[in-house]
Amino acid sequence: MVRNTALRALQGLSAEHRCYAFVLTACAIISSWTLYHESKDVGDHNRSRRLGDGWHILGMRRDSANFEWIFWFSDLRESIVLCICGHVCTSWVFTKYLPWAKDGAIAVFCAYCVHAALGNAFVVVILLTCVSFVSITYLFKSVEICWTATISSILLLHFDGFYMGMLPFILQLDGNLLVIAYSALGFTLLRCSSFCLEQLYDETPKREYGVAELLLYNFYLPYFFFGPVMTYDAFLSKDITSPNGPNIIRLAKVCMKLATAIMVVDFMLHFVHISSIADDMEWLWNAPGYIVGFVLFCNVFLDWMKASILYDVTRGIAHLVDNRVAAPNGPPCTATICTFADTYFDRGVQHWVSRYCYDRIGGNHNDLAKETYASLATFIVVAIWQGLGLQVIVWAILNCLGLTFEFFISQMLPDKEKDYKRTISLFLGLNYWCILIFNVVGINSAETAMVAFKSMFLRGNILNCGIPVFISYCYVELIRNNREVEKKEN
């Protein structure tokens, strides 16, 4: 099926676009081969790379620069699988025999898992957080105060004295359990905020907004510990006409897709040490420009793969098992975008910040002033959520400027896009390099982004700079051609 789709897509390309596809394919093969040998011969290099002990595959050592992946699929693998299986079984049993008690049973099972993993103190902290937000909403009934409580709580969560001193003392946790508690508490704050904001924005309330409803919403296991945030309106969107029980065939397809994605990421961590290579400044400076660009792409692609796996797991359970039709979709693939508008602000809070900040301020996104305010407010919130470090602030400023400038250019372009098709493609190609470089600031470091930019565009002769520009032009031409074909088919 995949082969037939690829052949059909290739047959629909003109001779010019087939040449573009050949250039991109050749570049990817050459770059992959180079990076594979760089990873294979890493032991022969004098410079150090952050490679972990253990977890060998065919003699290749793991790239331990990626803490999050190790956390999910090594340290907590069995616990995550056990919790997911328990949730699916609980949902299936109560859907079939006691559908009226299903939501309550799911919340009780989630609370039991939280209690078993993090203890009584953490459950009490979560309950107090929920009660506090509901009380603030009922007492003041003010959007501004709700936003103030949300931002203040997130800032407190990032305060070193709270995270390193008070939180471990209260919860009596350390190590991985403290990381899980920190993550779950942060997402709980945003869920409570979503619940209260929905109530305040709902001018003619048709729903119940009480502590019990908030607890049912908050203690929903697929999203509780690691996110992403499913807003309250999406949580309430259920298909009550769907058949009882989970769709086993569709669940099996999702599991196969996830297994494939996990193998791809494992390959990139074992056989292509993509994270640690991006931190090797000497290698980045000496490598050809197009290979450096491929390294940037692979790092952003790896981050997208992790986000895609996270979203597929949570959406697969929420949609296929619990019939929640508005469960958040994952981010668009890095290989199918060429504008800042298509990128995610933050994979954990994308839907939350889009609903309550970006879309609410920006409206229809057709006014430059409103769009600028919306972008600025959105990235301020995201920067606060991620922690106001220098690296995060630089990442937020660059992406905010990119999104605003891109909107400004789109407003200035004439309606007759065909007359300026190649000029626009060239601009979007350069824009795509900006997307990769700006996001590498957040994924790796500002130093990596700066060295990569200089290596690609400011070093060597005109050919070293021209090849990445031409490659990005080919890429954008294929993306735009594919979108035109989809529009015609639809």
ABEGO torsion letter per residue (X at the ends): XAAAAAAAAAAABBAAAAAAAAAAAAAAAAAAAAAAAAAAAAAABABBBBBBBEGBBGGBBBBAABAAAAAAAAAAAAAAAAAAAAAAAAAAAAAAABAAAAAAAAAAAAAAAAAAAAEAAAAAAAAAAAAAAAAAAAAAGBAAAAAAAAAAAAAAAABAAAAAAAAAAAAGBBEAAAAAAAAAAAAAAAAAAAAAAAAAABABBABBBBAAAAAAAABBAAAAAAOBBBBAAAAABBBAABBBEBBAAAAAAAAAAAAAAAAAAAAAAAABBAAAAAABAAAAAABBAAAAAAAAAAAAAAAAAAAAAAAAAAAAAAAAAAGBAABBBBBBBAAABABAAABBABAAAAAAAAAAAAAAAAEAGABAAAAAAAAAAAAAAAAAAAEBBAAAAAAAAAAAAAAAAAAAAAAABBABAAAAAAAAAAAAAAAAAAAAAAAAAAABBAAAAAAAAAAAAABEBAAAAAAAAAAAAAAAAAAAAAAAAAAAAX
